[in-house]
Amino acid sequence: MNIQLTAIIERERDGYVALCPEVDVTSEGSTVAEAHENLQEALGLFFETASASEIDRRLCTEVYITRVEVAVG
């Protein structure tokens, strides 16, 4: 079974950090593609090793990504 999850990738110092907010799993890589691939691997390992109760506890089915405007200065 495959499920669609969110990947948020952001620049951090000399590399990129990838986050899946639905299960709070993160990974990193030196490029966006590498961070994405490493996150896929980390998610695969999470779903392989986590118990059903752990997955139920951590899996968030509603994630909203939006932009916010804030006055600065």
C-alpha positions in Angstrom: 0.0 0.0 0.0 1.3 3.5 -0.8 0.2 6.7 0.8 0.9 10.3 -0.2 2.7 12.4 2.5 4.0 16.0 2.6 7.7 16.8 2.2 8.8 20.2 3.3 12.4 20.9 2.3 14.3 23.9 3.4 17.9 25.2 3.1 19.9 24.9 6.3 23.5 26.1 6.4 25.4 24.0 3.7 22.5 21.5 3.0 18.8 20.9 3.1 16.5 19.5 5.8 13.4 17.6 4.8 10.4 17.2 7.1 7.3 15.1 6.8 4.8 16.8 9.2 2.3 14.0 9.1 4.5 11.7 11.2 7.2 14.2 12.3 10.1 12.4 10.5 13.0 14.4 9.3 16.1 13.8 7.2 18.7 15.8 5.4 20.9 15.9 2.3 23.4 18.1 0.5 20.9 18.8 -2.3 17.1 19.1 -2.5 17.0 15.8 -4.4 19.2 14.0 -1.8 17.2 15.4 1.1 14.0 14.2 -0.7 15.4 10.7 -1.3 16.7 10.4 2.3 13.3 11.4 3.6 11.7 8.7 1.6 14.1 6.2 3.0 13.6 7.5 6.6 9.8 7.3 6.1 10.1 3.7 4.7 12.1 2.7 7.8 9.6 4.4 10.1 6.7 2.5 8.6 8.6 -0.8 8.6 9.7 -0.6 12.2 7.0 1.4 14.1 4.2 -0.5 15.8 0.6 0.0 14.6 -0.1 2.0 17.8 2.9 4.3 17.2 1.8 4.9 13.6 -1.8 5.7 14.8 -0.5 8.0 17.5 1.8 10.0 15.2 0.0 10.0 11.9 -1.7 13.3 11.4 -4.2 13.3 8.5 -4.7 17.0 8.2 -1.8 19.2 7.3 -2.2 22.7 6.0 0.6 24.6 4.3 -0.1 28.3 3.6 1.7 31.6 3.5 1.4 34.3 6.2 2.1 38.0 5.7 3.7 39.7 8.6 4.9 43.4 9.0 8.6 43.5 9.6 10.4 46.6 10.9 
